[in-house]
Amino acid sequence: HRHAENPDPTEQEMNRTAEIRLAILRDLAHVPAGLLRREDDIRCRVQLQVVPSPSRAEIETELKELDALRLITGISNKITGEMRWRITDAGQAELSNQ
């Protein structure tokens, strides 16, 4: 018999995944239209928002997932390989539904 205050790990992981994704979307929602935000900047902000602080790998995984879902879109710098991201219209709509 499970207690409500102790959800099974999968549920906790799902909540954490959702929390990280929402933090990313909220952060990108503040970027002026036409501009992109550096992945490092996104990561710093998300690590401050989500407790316990997510790892670089966790954030990169969720950026890739959001990209696959077409909720964000990114461009990599040809020379440095650095990613910059922005929220899509679909991402904005998803955020409004929260």
WOUR-V393970 format. One record per residue. PHI is phi in whole degrees, 0 to 359 (none if undefined). PSI is psi in whole degrees, -180 to 180 (NA if undefined). OMEGA is omega as a letter, one per 20 degrees, with the letter a starting at -180 (* if undefined). Layout:
BEGIN
phi;psi;omega
PHI;PSI;OMEGA
PHI;PSI;OMEGA
END
This chain:
BEGIN
phi;psi;omega
none;120;a
270;144;r
267;146;a
299;-35;a
284;-6;r
232;73;a
294;153;r
295;155;a
307;-38;a
300;-42;r
294;-41;r
296;-43;r
298;-42;r
299;-43;r
297;-42;a
295;-44;r
303;-48;a
298;-40;a
296;-42;r
294;-45;r
299;-44;r
296;-40;r
298;-40;r
296;-49;a
298;-43;a
297;-41;r
297;-47;a
289;-23;r
296;-22;a
274;-8;a
283;128;r
302;146;a
308;139;r
88;-12;r
256;158;r
238;152;a
252;137;r
296;141;a
302;-38;r
300;-41;a
293;-42;r
299;-47;a
300;-45;r
303;-45;a
292;-43;a
295;-38;r
294;-26;r
280;-30;a
281;-41;a
261;131;r
240;131;i
293;154;a
302;125;a
289;152;r
285;166;r
303;-44;a
298;-42;r
299;-44;a
292;-43;r
299;-40;r
300;-45;a
288;-33;r
299;-45;r
297;-41;r
296;-46;r
297;-36;r
294;-45;r
298;-33;r
278;-1;a
63;27;r
270;-22;r
224;163;r
221;144;a
230;157;r
231;132;r
260;142;r
291;126;a
300;-32;a
269;-52;a
273;-20;a
79;1;a
293;135;r
268;143;r
235;143;a
231;155;r
217;159;r
278;147;r
265;172;r
301;-39;r
296;-38;r
295;-42;r
299;-43;r
297;-42;r
299;-41;r
295;-39;r
296;-27;a
279;-7;a
283;NA;*
END
